[in-house]
Amino acid sequence: MKKLFFLAVAVVAMLSACSDDKGDVVDNPKEESKDVTDDQAPTFTATIENLTTRAAIDGESVCWENGEEVTLVFNSKEKRSFAAFCAAKYTVTPSADELWPGWPNKATLKIKKGETIKLGSDALCLAVSPASMYNSGNNVITFPHTQDYKGDGKLPFAPMVFDNYKSYDDPSLDPCPSNFAFTNVAAQLKITVPGSLIESVKKINVTSNLFMSGVMECEGAADDLTKLVINQTREGNPLGANRLTLDCYNYELSNVQIPADGSKTFYISIPQANYDYLRIEVTDGFDTKIMYMAETNIVRGALYSVTMENTIMGHDFVEIGGKKWATMNLGATTVAGSPATCFGGYYAWSETAPRYTGITINTPIKTSGDVTFTGWVNEHKKAYSSDDMPAYVSATLDAEHDVATQAWGNMWRTPTKEDFRALYEACGGTGDYTAENLPAGTASTTAKGIYWCKNYDGVAGMLFCDGSNKLFFPAAYCIIAEEFFTASGFNGNYWSSTHHPERADRAYYMYFNSKSLNPADVASPATGYSIRPLSDG
């Protein structure tokens, strides 16, 4: 990409250098340069692009603030390939001009008191707002790691540039502009945190796979500064980080109107980019809540509303024992309710698609005692049997062979044998691997324990409770050869991602029925079992 300050971005013919300039750098000036103090320096009209990032948010005006600082960077037009030789700070004074009634985005820029510039005939100028974006040491625009919360619904940081020069040789451009029309170079995330999730917000982190702070440059070879992106390739300069932080330690309730539901709204600027994922972490210093944005193609000038929920990449989860477990099976649409919606798919170990193409539910097959087994796999791609073993063999599933990762994204995976063990112990399980004589349970159970539920909202299964959170696993049984069995009072089988270390024909899974539970049983990888995804996010 072109270096940003090797681009000419605006013709300001009256400005050429700062007072500390070591000699006149303008080739063949049309008029002699002269020092000008802050009393003599020109002022400029500044306007803000009428987009949601700065001029208005949700219909509420966000004005220029008196005393805000804007950096003007000057350079020689003839020597535009050289580094900038002058950077002067201008202060912002919101306009009271009656010609613009109700326009909160109009102001004047005047050089900061005590500074001196040099008037000349042929110079280029870049206007940067806020002034902190300009790094005088490196002559670059930088996007900060940290933004400070201001309260009152104000943006902590709204990066803008004066974008008046798209081509070096455009004869239609005003050689002496007096109006600096600033455009937005980032988007805003509007993050609403319900009071029920976190009581007092101290810090918000937004993390992605791409760099989100550091050197900003024009995308590709574009001269249009509205296409600024974070530089990920600049050699010899810091590349920045993949995290942005909104520091809310100065958050005061007295400055903000809190809705009746106790929710709070925060804004954070984010560079435009097409991110693989956007992870939002909200913390009060003790408790942390995490979510993932569904929209990851971020466009400058746009406002993205985000409501903090207990979801990861759109899937609900429950945290037990430090692990974030999905609330329903892979392929399911409900936690319980009916076998058709809550059982989900059945997968051989390491395979990312089920072998069957259809299942008929609730067809009686056979009766054993007081239990009637129902269901029948009536369409198969191929049989589930030891004669047709999956080809992949490894100690643990990698992302390519993990159906949870492939189906739900890289923040989800199939649990390991140790993850099932941790769930078992967090809910009071003891002993090596078996819980005998599990107590009966109901949907309303919250006390710490592991409960067999003969009827949990219409289906049988196992309920795990750590004393505050609970997680239900329906007894979906399994597919072996052509038969599919399930009934209240039977069992559940959930693959782990762990292969047996000594036997190629065995992998670990969690098994349970009405009387026992084993978080680390072993079975043939060719068996069709359920998957309950887990996230480390």
N, C-alpha and C positions, 0 to 999 in steps of 0.2 A: 504494500500500500504506500501511497505517497506520504511523506512526512507532512503533518498538518501545517506547520509553520513554514514549509517550503511552498505553500500555496498562497497566492494573492487572493484576498477575500473581500476587499473593499477599497475603492479609490477615495482617498481623502486628501485632496491636493494641497490643503493649507497646512498639513501636519507632516513633519519629516523627522524630527529627532528629539531626544531628551537633552536636558542641560548637561548631563554627564557624558554625552556623546564625545568620543575621541576623534574629532574631525568630521567634516561633512562627508557623509557616505553617499549622497545623492549625486549621480553623474550629471554634469552640465545642467545645474538647476536653472529654471527659468527666472527665478528671482532669488535674491540673496537670503540665506537663512538668518533668522535672528531669534534670540532668546525672548521668551514671553512668560511673564509671571502669572500666578493664578488669577490676578486681578484683570489681566489683559487677555487671557486665553478664551477662545470661543466656547460657547455652550451648544449643546445639541438637543434636539427633541428625540425622545426615546419612546417607542411603543412596543407592546408585547403582543405576540401572535395570539389571536383569539381562539385558543384551544384550551382544553380542560386542564392542562398541566400548570398553567400559571395565571391566566386571565380570569378563569372561573372554575369552580369545582361544584358540580351538582347544582348549578344555578346561583351559587354564592360567589360574589366577587372576591378575588384575592389581589389586592392592590400592590403597586410598588410601595416599599416601605422607605420612609424618609431616612437618609443616611446610608442606605445600601450602597455597596461599592461595585463599580464596574471597571474592569481593566481594558484599556485601549492599547493595543500593541502595534507599533509603527515599524515600517520597513520601506526600503527603497524599491521602487517599481523596477528600475533597471537591474538592481542586484537582488531580485526576489529569491534567488536560490541561496542567498546567505541567511544566516540566522537573524532574527529580529534584533534591532539595535536600540529599541526604546519601548518601555512599558510604563504608562502613567495611569494612576487610579483616578477615576471620576466618581463623584458621589451622586446619588439619585435624590431628586426632589420631586415628589408627586405634583402633578400639575393641577392648578385651580382654574385653568382657562375655561371660561364659560362657553367657548366654542365646542367643548367636548363634555357636555354635562353627562354625568353618570358613567364616564369612561374611566374605569379604574386602571387601565393599562397605559396611560399616557403620563410622561414625566419629562423632566429636563436633566441632562447630564452636565456637570460642571467639574472642572479639574479640582482635585482635592487640594485644600489650602496648604501652602508651603511647597508645592511642587512646581517645577518649571518645565515647559516644553519648548521646542524650537519650531517656529513656523517655517515652512519651505514650500516648494512648488510641486514636488512629484513624490508622493509617498503612498504606501498601502497601509490599511488599518484593519485590525481584527478587534471587534468588541466582544468581550466575554463577560457573562453574568452567571453567577456571582464572581467577584474578583478572585476568590480563592481557587477557582478552577484553573487559573493561569499559573504555571510554575516557571518563574523567571529564571531559575537555574538551568532548566532543560529546554526552555522555549516550547512547551507543549501544553495542551489542555489535559488535565487529570480529573478523573472521576474518583471521589474519595471513598475510602473504606467505610467511614462512619458518617452518619447524618444525625443531627441533633433535633430531637422533638421540640416543637415550639408551643404546642397547645392551640386552643381556639380554632382548630381545623386548618391551621396554616401549614403550608408545605415547608418542611425543614430544609429542602434543597431542590431548586428548580433550575437546572442548567439551561442556558440560552446563549446563542451567538448572534452577532450581526452578520447576516448573510446577504450581501448586496453585490457580490462579484462572482459570477459563475464562469466567466471566460476572461482571460487576460486581454483579448483583442476585440472585445465587444464595443463598438463605437457608440452604441446607444446609452451606455451607462453614464450617469451623472458624474462628472469629474470632481465635483465638490459637494457631496451629499451632506445635508444637514439633519436628516431624519434617519436615525438608527432603528430599523425595524427588526427587532429580535425574534428569532424563531426557536422553538423548543427542540432540544436534541435528546430528550429522554422521555420515557413514559412514567406514569405514576401508578403504584399499587395502592388501592384504598382497602385497608385491612380492617375489618370489623370483628372485634373479639367479644363474643357473648360473655356477660358477667358470670354465667354459670360455669364457664370453662377456666377462667383465670381471674383472680380478684384484682390484682394490681400489676399492671404491665411494667416491667423494668427494661426490657430489651427485646427487639425483634430482629432476627437474622433471616436473610434471604440467601439461599445457597443454590448453586447450579453447577453443571459440568463445565460451563464456560467462564472465562474471566469476567467479572462484573465491576471491577474497579481497577484503575490504572490509567495508562496512556490512551487518550481518545484520538482517533485519526479518521480521515475520510475513507469510506468504504471503497475498495478498489482504487481506481484512478479518478474518482469523481471529485469535482471541485465544489459540489453542493454540500455545504456544511450541515444541512439537515440530515445527511447520511453518515453522521459520526458514529463510529463503533469503537469498542474497546480493542486496542491493539494487542494481539496475542503473539506477534512474531518479531517485534522490534528487538534487534540485537543490541546488547550493551546497556539496556535500560530495564528497570523493573517492569515485570509483566502484570503486576497487580495481583488480585486474589479473586477467588470464585465466591466470595461472600460479601454481602452488604449488611451493615448493622445500623439500625435505628436505635439510638441511645435514648431511652425514655426515663432515665433516672431523675430528670427534672420535671417529671410529670406531676401536675398538681390538679386535684379535682376542682379547685376553686376557679381554674381557668377554662374549664370545659363543661358544657351542658351534657349531663349523662341521661340517656333515655331511661324510661321507666323499667326496661328490662335489664338495666345495668351494663349494656354493651358499650364499648369504647371504639373509636375509629382513629386510625393512624394512617399517615401517608408516607411512602418512601419512593424515591426516584430510582429508576432502573434503566440501564442502557438498552436501546433497541437491539434485538437479536432474536434468532430462532433457537431457543434453548431446548436441550433434551428433556430437562425437568427443572422445576422451580420448587424448592423446599422452603417452607416458611415455618420458622421456629419462634414461638412466643414464650417468654419466661418471666416469672416474677422473682427470680433469684433462687427459688426452691423447686417449684413445679414447672414443668415445660410441656407445652402442647405443640404438636407438629401436624402440618397438613401439606398437601401438594397441589399446585395449581393445575387445572385441566388445560387452560390456555397457556401455551408456552411460546407462541410466535408474537413477540412483543414489538409493537410499532410505536415510533416516536409520536409524542403529542396525544397519546391515547390514555384513557383512564380505565383501569381494570379493577373491578370490585371483587373482593375476596372476603368470604365469611369463614372464620375459623371454625372448623368442625373436626370431629374425630374420624377423619378419613385420610387414607394414604393413596394417592393416585385414583381417587374416586371410590375406594373400598373401605367400608367401616372396619374398625378394629377395636379390640379390648386389650389392655395391657395388664398382664399377670406375670409376676416373677421377673419383671424387667424385660419381658418379651411382648412384642405387639402381634397378637394373633388376629387373623381375619375372623369376623363373626359368623361367616358361612362358608360352606364347602366351595371348592373350585367348580364352576359350572352351575351352581345353585343360584336362585334368585331370592330365597327367603332363608331365615335361620331355622325355622321349623314350619309348621302348618300342614304340609302334605308331602309324601314321598316324591311326588312329581316336581315340586319346586325346591325342596331342601336337600335332596340327596346329592345332586350334582352329577359330575361325570365319574367314570371308573377308568383307571389308567394302569397299564403295566409299568413297572419301575423303569424310569429313564425314557419312556415314550411320551411324546408331546401331543398325541391325539388318541382318543379312545378307539378300540378296534371294532366296536359295534357302530351301526348307523341308526339304530332305533331300539327303544325299549317299551314294552307294554307293561303298564303298572297295574297291580291289584287283580291279576288273574290267579285264582287259587291253583296251587300246584300239588301240594300234599299237606297232610296234617300229622303232627307228631305230638301226642298227648293233647294239651289244650292250646297248642300253637299251630296256626295255619300259615304256611309259607306261601307267599304270593309273588307273582312277577315272572316274566319270561323274556329273555333276550331273543327276539325273533328275527333280527337281521345282524349278521356279522360280517366284518371285513375279513377277519381270520379268528381262529379260536384262541381263547386264553388257556394255554396248557404248557406244561414243561417241555413239550415237544417243539414249541415255537418260542424259545427264549429270546428276550431282547438282546441285541448284539452288543450294546454298550456295557462295559464293565469298568468301574472305577471306584475308589474308596468313597467318594462323595460325588453327587451330581454336580456337573458344571452348569453354567447358565444355558448353554445350548441344549442340554438334555433335561432341563428342569421345566416341567410344564407350567408351574406357577409363575416363573419368571417370563416364560414365553407368552403366557396369556395375559398377565397383569402388569408386566413391566419390570424394570431392573430393581425396583425397591421391594419386590416380593420374591419369596423362594419357598421351596418345600422344607419343612422343619428337619433338623437332624435328630438322630436318636437322643442326643443330649438335650435338645430343646424339649422333647416330650418328657424326658426325665425331670427337667426343671419345672415344667407345668405341674407334673405329678406332685413334686415336693412342695411347691409354692402353695398348693391347696391342701396340704396336710398329709400327703402320701408318705408312708414309711416302709421300711423293709427293702429288700433288694429290688424286686421287680413286680411283685404281685400284691394287689389290694383285694383281700377276700371279704365277703359279706358286706358289700357296699350298702349304705343306708338308702332307703327310699327317698326320693326327692320330688319337688314340685317346681313350677316355673317361678314361684315367689321366694324360693330359698336364697338367702344371702349369706348364711353362716359359713365359715370356712369349712371346706370338706369336698369330697368327691361323691356325687350322688347318682344313683341309677334312677332314671325317670321313665316309668312305664308309659306315661302320657304327658309329654311336654308340648303343649300346644298342638296336639294331634298326632305326634310321633314319639317313638321311644328313643332313648339315647342317654348319654352321659353328660352330667352337669358338673363343671369345675368351678369352685368358688374360693377366692382368696380372702374373704371376709368383707370385701367391698365391691369387687367386680366378679362377673360370672361369664362363663363361656360354655356353650352347648355344642355337643357333637352328636348328630343323629346316628342311630344305629342303621346304617345303610347296607350293611353286610358286604357282599363282594360278588364278582363274576368269576366263576370257574367253569371252563368249557362252555356249554350252552346254557347253563342254568343261572338264574338270578333270584336270590332268595331275600326276603325281608319280612319282618313281622314284629309287632310289639313283643318284647320279651326275648329278642334274639341278640345279635351282636353288631359291633362296628369295627372297621379295619381301616387304618389311615397310614399311608406310606410315609416313611422318613426318607431323607436323602442319603442315608448311610448304608453302604453295602457291607455285607459280612466280610471280614478281613481274610478269611481262610477258605470260604466256599463261594465259588462263582455262581452257584445256583440258589443263593439265599441273599435277601436284603432285609433290613429291619423295618418294622412297622409297629404302630400302637394297636393293641387288641383289647376289646372290652366286651363284657356281656353283663347280665343282671347281677352276677355274683363276684366278678373279678375284673381286674384290669392289669395289663402288662404293657408298660410303655416301650418295651424293647423286645418284642417277639420277632421271629424270623419266618419268612415265607419265600416261595418261588417268585422271582421278579416277573414271571409271566402271568401272575394273578392280577385281576382287575380290582384295584382298591381305590378308596376315596383319597382326596388331597385336601388338606386344610392349610392354606398359605400362611406364612409368617413374614414379618418385615423387621429389618434392623433399623429402619428410619426413625 
